[in-house]
Amino acid sequence: MTVRVTFISPAIGAALRGARFEDGEPLDAVGRGRAEAAAGSVRADGTVAVSPTARCRETAEALGLTVTTAPGLAGWSMGRWHGLALDEVAAAEPEAVGHWLADPDAAPHGGESLTALCARVAGWLTGLPDGPVLAVAEPELVRAAVVHALGVPAQAFWRIDVPPLTATELTGRSGRWNLRCGRPLT
């Protein structure tokens, strides 16, 4: 049997709109309205896993999903950069940001490196049961899953866009995944 994972990226919130690292903020009114408008467009006929971030939990609830928090889908740990805007960090620590963007093993913020994030998400994928899985997860987790599924270098992470309220589907099994990305929820 195979696994079919459908990742749903959360609706937009203030952090995403302001290009800030995850800050625990809930959805804003626009994001909540868009998620509520998409309710009924997602079938949850298997395992449902939701990132513990507020945006993901609230998106899942607005979509009408029963929320089961999956700690393995926690957002990317940005250490001391948590809640800060990328522009703000780049102005204060330009070398650190450059190193972070160039080296997947770098974690100048004191949090999780890109390599560690990709490994964590790969481990989560590997441990999934056969059958359908619906996961509401932050865009960076979806990007890390795509990197793992395609077997591409971690640097490819920076070249993948995951818009709000879209579905990215992986089917197969660890070692051989097929990818379908960017299906909007309507």
N, C-alpha and C positions, 0 to 999 in steps of 0.2 A: 504494500500500500504506500501511497505517497502523502506528503504533507502539502497543504495549500494554505499559505499564509497571506492574508490580505492586510497590509498595513494601511491604516487611515491616518493621515497627518491631521493635527488639530486645526481648529479654526484660528484665525488671526487674533492676536492680542497685542497689547501695548509693547511688550518686549520685542516681538517680531517686527512690528511696525517701526520701532525705534532702533532696530539693529543692535539690541542689547542681548547679552548672554542671559540665559534662563534666570529668572528672578523670582519665580513662585507666584507671579501675578495671575489672576484669573482671566478668563475671556473678557473682552470689552463687549459693549452692547452690539456692535456690528458683527463681531465674530459669533456671539451667541445667536443672533438672528439668522445668520447664514447657516449655522449648524442646525438650528431648529427647522429651517426650510429644507434641509437635506434629510430630515428624519424620514425613515421608511425606505431610503435608498440603499441601506446596508443590511444584508442578511447575516444574522448571527446564528448559524445552525451547527456550531461546534464550540470549541474553546474560545472564550473571549478574554483577552488580556489587555489591560490598560496601564499605561505608564502612571506612576504616582504623581506626576506634575499636575498642577491645578488645571492648566489648559487642556490636557488630555482627558482628565476625569470629567471636566465640565463639557467637553465636546462629546464624549461618550454618552453622558446623561442627556444632552440636547438631541442626540441622534436616537434616543430611546433605548439605548443598550444598558443591560445590567452590568454595573461596574464591578469588576474583579481586578484589584490592583496587582500588577506583576512587578515586584521589585527589580527583576532582571531588565526591565525596560525603563529604569530610572534615567533621567536626563544626563547629559554629558557633564561631568563634574569639572567646573571651571575654577575651582579654588577661589583665590582672592579676586578674580575677575567677575565673579558671580554678580549679576545685576547691572554690570557696567556696559556702556555702549562701546562697540568696537573702536569707533573713532576716538573716544576718550582714552581707551587703553593704548591705542597706537600712538597718540600724542605723548602720553606719559612714559611708555615703554616701547619705543619703536624697534629696538633690537630684539626684545623678547617676542614681540608679535611676529617679526620677520622670521625668527628662529622657529616659532610655533607653526607658522604656515609652511616652512620649508622642510622641517624634519618631523616625520610622523611619530618619532619617539620622544619629542620634546614636550615638556609640561612646565613651562616657566611660571605658570599661574599657580602651581602647587596642587593642581587637580589631576585629572586623568589625561594621558596622552592620547593622540589619535589611534596609535597602535593598540593601546589598552582598550579603548572604546570599541574598536573593530573586533578585537578578541572577545570582549564581553558579549557583544551582540552575536557573534558566531557561536559562542557557547550556548546562548539562549536558543538560537535556531536549531542547533544540534540536539538539544534536549526536548524538542517538541514531539507530541504524540502524533501518530498517523491521523489523517483526516483534516478537516477545515479548522483554521485558526484565524480569528479576527483580532488584530492588535491595533489599538489607538496609541500611537507613539510619536514623539517629537521628530521633526525632520532629520536631525542629525543621526538618530537611531535608524531611520529608514535608509539614509545614505550609507551608513555602516553596513546594514544588511545587504544592500545592493553590491557594495564592494566585496563582501564575502561571497555572495552568490555568484558573481561573475569571475571571482578569483583574480581580480585586478589589484595592482599595488595600492596601498593605502592613500597615496597621493591623488588617486582618481576621485576620492571623496570630495575634493574641492571643486570638481567639475560636474557634480550631480545636483540638480535643482529638484526640490520637492515642494511644490506649492501647497498652500493650506487647503484642507478639505479635498484631498485627492487620494485615490487608492493606488497602491503599488502592490502587485501580486507576485509572489514567488511560489512556484510549484515544483515539486520534485523531492529531493532528499539531499542531505549534506553531501557535497562532492559533485552533485549534478542538479543544478537549479535552472529553471527557466524563469524569465522575467517579463512582466508586463507592467509598464509604469504610466503614471499620470492620468488615470481615468478620473474625471471630475465626478463628485457626488452630486446627483441631481434628483 
